[in-house]
Structure formats: C-alpha cells, structure tokens
Amino acid sequence: MNRTLILIGWFFLLIIIWFATTAGEKHLFPSPSQVLTGFEDLYREGLVVHIFNSLSLCFISIFLATIISLLFAYSWPIPLLKPIAEFVTKFRFLPFTGLSFYITMVVHDARSMQVWILVIFLTTFLTTSLIAVIKDIPQEEFDHAKMLKCTRLEVLWQVIILGRVDYVIDVIRQNLAITWMMLVTVESIVVASGGLGFLIKNSDKFMNTGRIIALQIIILLIGLGLDAGINFLRKALFRYSKI
C-alpha cells in the first residue's frame, strides 16, 4: 500500500513538473496539449493497426529465437556440440547495422527481413542467458538424478529442462525488453511493413515532437504491460519459484 502511494505521488509530481516546464513559449519538451494532439493524430492514422503489427513481429521473433536458443543451450552440455553454442554467444558483439546489411542480401520480403534480423540478434543474447542458467544448476541435483539411476536423457529432461522452466520464462521476460526496444529500430530501418517504428520515423522526419512523445509513452506502457504479463504468468504457473 505504501509503495503504491509513493508511486502515485511521484507520478503526480512528474505531471506537475511537466506542466510547469512547458508553460512558457520556449521549452525543450512538448506541452501536454501537444502530446494529446499527437495521440489523436496517431489514432486517426491507424495507431491500433500499427500496434498489432509491432506486437505480431515481437511475438514471432521471440518465439523463433527462443526455440533456436533452447536448442543451442540444451546442446551445450554435450562436449561435441558445446563449441557451437559458445560460438553463437560471441555474435552478440556484432554491430546491429552490419547484421541487417547481410540479411537484406538474402531475404527480400520486408516482413521476413524484420523477423530474421530480430531472431538472429536475440538468439545470441538468449543463448548466453540460457547457458548461464544451466551453469548455475547445483551439482547436487545432477548427483541426485544419478543416484536414482537416471539416464543422460532423463537427466536432461528432469534436471535441465523441466527443472528450470521457470528460469527460462524469466530469461524470456528479460530479453523481451530487448526485443521491444530493438523492434522500433528494425521497423524504422525496414518501413514497408508499418509498425510503431514506422510512425516514429515519420514523426521524426517532420519534427513533430508531440507525436514522438506520445509514441514513446505508448511504447513504454506496452513494454511494461508485456513484462508484467509474463511475470504474472510465471508466478501463476510456478508458485514456489525462487526467482
């Protein structure tokens, strides 16, 4: 209760500061009325459709990246395949622009281009995080499985896969923030499929600061909603999770 009251207090203080700093003729940020006008303009230009385009791109990308990353991570304990998984993690240091350049040479459809740019980018981070989860499994859990005379496949299934599903969901939640952040950048590079990045690029082109702040608020609220939704799902499915 106290935390809620503190958050509400800070929110109203922020609103008051916003009104006070934009009251004059010259100000750095757009006024609340300009932002409200930006919301109205965006809605008339099909904001809802663009939001669904961005959400579908986000979910498709995170789903494909998760599947690929899980394959790399679960193959990491196998000595023969371990170098491959570790090699994939090194690609997270590649610049985003260079990655998109080579993908455009192979994929020509705008939507597929956006998806695979995000999938390749996310796979490197997801694989790194998932391998870290596996590394943190206590040796006692493996010893317990061996005492029960579990085969290697049973150890993989019971200890690594089923035993760490809640951790995997939390890793996906953390990387979803990266996905949502990079989504706007990808959509602004490849604008043919629309989305929130497309709207931001158009607003930036015409220096419409009211629309830009309105879009930033929308992106922030959707991102917070996705994060809270996945966290709620994890806690509902795994009530005794230590995370």
N, C-alpha and C positions, 0 to 999 in steps of 0.2 A: 504493500500500500504506500509506504513512504517513498519507495523508488518511483512509483507511478506519479505521485505528486511532484517529486523533484523534476521528472521528465516533462510534465505538463508546465511547470514553472519555467524551465529553460526554454520550452517551445514558445510560450507567450513572450518571454523576454527577447527571443530572436525575432519574433514578429514585430515587436515594438522598435527594436533597433533597425529593422528593415524599413519600416515606415519613416523613422526619424532620419536615416541616412539618404533617403531618396526624396525628401520633401523639397529640396531646392531645385534650381534649374539645371545645375551640373552635378552629376552623380555617376559613380562607377558602375553600379548595378541598376537594372531596370526597376521601375516602381511596381508595386503590387498590381496596379491597374493595367500596366503594360503586359505583365505576366498573365493576368486574367484574359486580356485580349488575345494573347498568344495561345492560350488554351482553346478559346473559341475558334480562332482561325484554324488551328490544328484539327479540331473536331470536324469542321466543315470540309477539310481536305482529306478526310478518311483516316483519322488517327487510329480508330479501332482496328481497321484492316491492317494497318502498318504494325500495330502492336502484335496482332496474331501472326503476322509474317515473321516478326522477330522471335516470338515465342516458339513457333514451329522450328525455325532454324536453330534456336538454342537447344531444344529438346532432341532433335535429330542428331545434332553434333555431339551432345553429351552422351547420348545413348551409344552411338557408334564408337566414340572414343573410350567409353567405359568398357565395352566388350573387348576391344583390341587391347586395352591396357591390362585388363584382367588376364588375358591370355599370356601376355608378356610377364606379368607379375607372378602368376601361378607356375610358370615355367622356370622362374628364376632359381628355385632350389635345385633344379636338375643341372648338374655340372656341365653337361654338353650344351645346354641352352642358356646358361647363366650369362655368358659374354654378350649374347644378342640383346637380352633385356637391359643389361647395363649400358650397352652401346646406344640403345634408344633413349635412355635418360640424358645422354650427353647432348642430344639435339635441342634441349631446352635453351641452350646458349645461342642458337642460331637467330639472326635478326628476322623479325616478322616480315619485313618488306622483301627480303631475298627469298623467303619461303613462298610467298604469294606469287613472285615472278615465275618460278619454275612450275607451279601448279597451273598457272594460266597457259603455259605452253602445252600441257597435257589435256586439261579439261577446258571445254569451251562454253558449256552451259553455265549461265550466271549463277543459278541456284546451287548446282553441284560444286561450282568453284568455291562459293562461300562455305558450303558444308565441309569440303575437304581441307580447306585452309584451317578452319577451326578444329577439325578432327585431328589433323597432324600436329597442330600446335598444342592441343590439350592432351593428346596421348603421351607426350613427353613428360608433362607435369603429373598426370595421373599415375603413370607407371612409376615415377620416382616416389610419389607418396605411398602407393600401394606396396612397393618393395620395402619401404620404411616400416609399414605396418607389419609385414611378415618378419622382418628382422627383430621387431620388438616382442615377438611371441616368446614367452618364457620357455626355457629348455625343459622345465618340469612338465609342461603339457605334452611335449613330444615323448618324454620318458614314460609318462602315464599311459600314453597310447601304445607304446611298445610293450609295457607290462601287460596290457590287455591283449597282446599278440595281434595288433592291427597290422595289416599290410601297408605298404607305402601309399597305395591309392586310398586306403581308408584313413591314413594319417592326413593325407592331402585334403580329403573331403571333410573329415570331422574336425581337425585342428585348424587347418589353414583357411578353408572355405567357409564352412558353417560356423566355426568358432570366431570368425572375425567379420561376419556380415555387417554388424553394427558399425564397426570401424570403416568398412568400405563405404557405407552410406554417408558417414561423416566426411570422408575424403571427397566423395562426390559433391556434397554440400559445399565444402570449401572451394573446390575447383569450379563449381557452378558460378561463383562470384567472378572468377577469371573469365569464364565463358561469356557471361553477361556484359562484362566490361569490354572484352575484345570484340563482341558482337557488333557494337556500334562502329568500331573501326573497320571491320570487314565489310559491313554494309555501306560504309561511306567510300570504300575502295571500289566495290562492285555494286553499283547503284541500280542495276537493271531489275532486281527483284524487290525493290522497295524496302520498307522497314524503318525503324527509328533512326538508324544511321543515315538513311536517305533524307529523312526530314531534317536532321541536324545539319547535313551538308548544304541543303538548300537554304536553311535559315542563316547559316554562317555566310553563305555567298552574298546574301542581301543585307548582312549585318543587322538582322532582326533579333536583338538581344532578348526581347520579351519572349519570343518563341523558343530561343535557345534555353533560357532558364526554365521555361515551362516543360520542355523536353527533358531537361536534367532532373527535374522533380519527378516526372513520370518514370524515368529510368530507375531512379533511386528507390521509389516506392515499390515498383515491380520487383526489383532485385531483393529488397528487404522482405517482400511477401514470399518470394521463392525460397529464400533462406529459411524463413520461419516455418514455411510449409514442410520442407524436407526435415527440419529439425523436429517438428511435431510428429511427423510420420515415424522417424527413428525412435523417438521416445515412446510412442504408442506401441510399436512393434517389439521394442526391446526395453522393457521397463526396468530391468536390472543392469542396464549398460553402465559401465564405469565412466564413460565419456562425459 
